[in-house]
Amino acid sequence: MNDQASISMVEAINLALHRAMQDDPDVVVLGEDIGTNGGVFRATVGLHERFGFRRVMDTPLAETLITGISVGMAAQGLKPVAEIQFMGFIYAGMEHLVSHASRLRSRTRGRLSCPMVLRTPHGAGIHAPEHHGESTEALFAHIPGLRVVIPSSPRRAYGLLLAAIANPDPVIFLEPARLYRSVQQVVPDDGQPLPLDTCFTLREGQDLTLVSWGAALKETLEAAALLADEGIDCEVIDVATLKPLDTDTLVASVSKTGRCVVVHEAARSYGPGAEIAATVQEQALHALRAPVLRVTGFDCVIPYARQEMAYLPDVGSICQAARDVMQGEI
Amino acid sequence: MPLTVQIPYTRLIDDHGQPQGDLPGWIDDPQLLRAFYQDMVLVRAFDQKCVALQRTGQIGTYASTLGQEAIGSAVGHAMTAEDVLIPYYRDTSTQLQRGVAMHEILLYWGGDERGSAWENPAVAEDFPICVPIATQACHACGVASAFRIRQQPRVAVTTCGDGATSKGDFLESLNLAGVWQLPMVFVVNNNQWAISVPRSLQSAAPTLAHKALAAGIPGEQVDGNDVLAVYDRVSQAIQRARAGKGATLIECVTYRLGDHTTADDASRYRSAEELNAAWKHEPIGRLQRFLHERGLWDEQQEQQLQRANGERINDAVERFRNMPPAETAAAFDHLYAELPAQYLAQREQLQARLDAQGGAGHE
């Protein structure tokens, strides 16, 4: 393993797409600029050359259509992996996700199904134009029948994407754009999926559970390291699959630590942090020694590039929330 | 610039069943001609029964096909078994022909998901009724793309109403069908009314078929109340698609003789005069006259058909009424291929609530 080169998350995603297309002829890839151009983030580089235009399809610029034809292809037993260029453009496909992809299996009582993956860059922090920094995962996590998956490292991106493609139901696969190239890791191309529907415990600790996902885990892990120096022993959990939420792992961790801080980029109100806090108090109230706190984005329109970093949860805010719950001074 | 592009319009028999010019060779197939008639009469009787069942509280809101029987019958006969139907919600005739059971259609409108879980393997790949307008056009593009990817000589046939042609889904689908030369046919049921909004308020295009031109695919109009014309043109379009020559849009000009659904009252927005005038063009009488004049149909056959239809419909209604209630927690059982453990408790809660309400879902 050691002689393998480290790769970025976007390269790991590309590796997983190559692997999935090679291993399963039913896997097809479609979206805007994903062919000759290899995707605006280069996630689909080389696929067109290797697998041909029949399985790697540049579509017209129409996100409703991209989502809708994926439903039709999936009903035929293909495994479409569609790219929406930025999360800010995914809303045009919303009707197909809510009214069709998520419920085709249910409304035909299993006669038809929808094994599709919709990939899209997620989150802010890359100084892109407006509508390019969205963290609206809660919109999708609210929909029965969908899965929502967010990787937080190159290795997890590879394994979770393979799992999402193999999954027999629709998966919204959100790729933290801020992590696309900022983290490098050795990623063995072993074709092994990682489990969906389960959290990953990135760091074990006794005093406090920090829960996060996607790019915000970077700051969360940094905060955990700083807090360790202060004598606060944090457990850090990567939710990874937001829907269905692995409540067992979260509740078990909080039952052990008695304290919980949820960190997410998404706006606070009705965000996934609210769901996690509600679940924790429902199932582990007596273990809680302090209220569950949230460190999140704000309930405002995400600022343009010049101020976007101020919108994102930072290490200092996470550390302060941790100290607050440790002292019970809420 | 004047809109001078002429869209072809096909009519083979007029309101009185009189041939309009030379008829195609397949007209000499008496079995097919009778089948069109039998389908249309059956669907009109079934439609009447469905409205009656709704009025007596035995099924829920129902969308009538009254006046549009010719399109459903013709499309059903034009398709072959290996093609896939991606319908909207006035396709009863096509669905019955392809193998959907009549009691399953009642189940659907009766509020039971098993109404789209068709038992007949012949319709295993057909899409269920689609309520969100025009979205099915995108799914049809996906189905046709799958045929193209797998290089199968199959055709995706999708239907919609006139209102659907105003939606982005429809236009994006037409566009893709052109760019990718997809093996598909768009059948537009232009019944002149999208609930209360008339055709004139949907589009300034001279015909809805014009919309195909901007997508680079052929568009044409047909008398949608002339089953022979619809069959002829849809068959041609399906053959063309199967031969790899791409998609066609066929606008079937018809008229919605009923309300939009049983929840609608069309007298609020359209005149009795208009409705009465439209009845003069309805599709069944003209084909009956055509068959009579060719000696292909007589009073005895008519009585036989009426009797057989009555029995078939009554059997379906009985079967619908006698269906044991669904396993209620099926809403969770088919939510995912395998229900994530996270939802097991909710499944039990739903079951408990239904049990407490005294029976699995039926009042």
Chai-1 contact restraints between the chains, C-beta under 6 A:
chainA,res_idxA,chainB,res_idxB,connection_type,confidence,min_distance_angstrom,max_distance_angstrom,comment,restraint_id
A,R54,B,I149,contact,1.0,0.0,6.0,A-B,restraint_1
A,P60,B,N175,contact,1.0,0.0,6.0,A-B,restraint_2
A,P60,B,L176,contact,1.0,0.0,6.0,A-B,restraint_3
A,P60,B,V179,contact,1.0,0.0,6.0,A-B,restraint_4
A,A62,B,E172,contact,1.0,0.0,6.0,A-B,restraint_5
A,T64,B,G168,contact,1.0,0.0,6.0,A-B,restraint_6
A,T64,B,D169,contact,1.0,0.0,6.0,A-B,restraint_7
A,T64,B,E172,contact,1.0,0.0,6.0,A-B,restraint_8
A,L65,B,C138,contact,1.0,0.0,6.0,A-B,restraint_9
A,L65,B,E172,contact,1.0,0.0,6.0,A-B,restraint_10
A,L65,B,L176,contact,1.0,0.0,6.0,A-B,restraint_11
A,G68,B,C138,contact,1.0,0.0,6.0,A-B,restraint_12
A,G68,B,H139,contact,1.0,0.0,6.0,A-B,restraint_13
A,I69,B,C138,contact,1.0,0.0,6.0,A-B,restraint_14
A,I69,B,C141,contact,1.0,0.0,6.0,A-B,restraint_15
A,I69,B,G142,contact,1.0,0.0,6.0,A-B,restraint_16
A,I69,B,S145,contact,1.0,0.0,6.0,A-B,restraint_17
A,V71,B,H139,contact,1.0,0.0,6.0,A-B,restraint_18
A,V71,B,G142,contact,1.0,0.0,6.0,A-B,restraint_19
A,G72,B,H139,contact,1.0,0.0,6.0,A-B,restraint_20
A,G72,B,G142,contact,1.0,0.0,6.0,A-B,restraint_21
A,G72,B,V143,contact,1.0,0.0,6.0,A-B,restraint_22
A,M73,B,G142,contact,1.0,0.0,6.0,A-B,restraint_23
A,M73,B,S145,contact,1.0,0.0,6.0,A-B,restraint_24
A,M73,B,A146,contact,1.0,0.0,6.0,A-B,restraint_25
A,Q76,B,V143,contact,1.0,0.0,6.0,A-B,restraint_26
A,Q76,B,A146,contact,1.0,0.0,6.0,A-B,restraint_27
A,L78,B,A146,contact,1.0,0.0,6.0,A-B,restraint_28
A,S99,B,P132,contact,1.0,0.0,6.0,A-B,restraint_29
A,R105,B,H334,contact,1.0,0.0,6.0,A-B,restraint_30
A,S106,B,H334,contact,1.0,0.0,6.0,A-B,restraint_31
A,S106,B,L335,contact,1.0,0.0,6.0,A-B,restraint_32
A,R107,B,E113,contact,1.0,0.0,6.0,A-B,restraint_33
A,R107,B,S116,contact,1.0,0.0,6.0,A-B,restraint_34
A,T108,B,S116,contact,1.0,0.0,6.0,A-B,restraint_35
A,T108,B,A117,contact,1.0,0.0,6.0,A-B,restraint_36
A,T108,B,P128,contact,1.0,0.0,6.0,A-B,restraint_37
A,R109,B,E113,contact,1.0,0.0,6.0,A-B,restraint_38
A,R109,B,R114,contact,1.0,0.0,6.0,A-B,restraint_39
A,R109,B,A117,contact,1.0,0.0,6.0,A-B,restraint_40
A,R109,B,H334,contact,1.0,0.0,6.0,A-B,restraint_41
A,G110,B,H334,contact,1.0,0.0,6.0,A-B,restraint_42
A,R111,B,A117,contact,1.0,0.0,6.0,A-B,restraint_43
A,G145,B,L335,contact,1.0,0.0,6.0,A-B,restraint_44
A,P168,B,A337,contact,1.0,0.0,6.0,A-B,restraint_45
A,D169,B,Y336,contact,1.0,0.0,6.0,A-B,restraint_46
A,D169,B,A337,contact,1.0,0.0,6.0,A-B,restraint_47
A,D197,B,P340,contact,1.0,0.0,6.0,A-B,restraint_48
A,P244,B,P340,contact,1.0,0.0,6.0,A-B,restraint_49
A,P244,B,Q342,contact,1.0,0.0,6.0,A-B,restraint_50
